[in-house]
């Protein structure tokens, strides 16, 4: 059991060390929920719904339970899953958006 715990810890540390600079900068910040809600309503609600219930895009209710912040950041900025466009935002704005998304749990 100790070996498994050690391997999990090493893997976790290695994954954290490989964070890209944008994600590192974003995750180091404390977001503003109110501003994150504004960002969501302007940029995301058209596809995900004003209550994040899902429309063209999937529901985002409980997203922070289903996905890590790192995975959410990648999803938003990568543009790898059409029809969702690549979304470029400063780390502060992304931290705000993540804080808002956490309220949807």
PyMOL commands that set and color helices and strands:
alter all, ss='L'
color gray80, all
select helices_A, chain A and resi 2-17+21-27+33-43+45-48+63-66+69-78+91-102
alter helices_A, ss='H'
color red, helices_A
deselect
rebuild
show_as cartoon
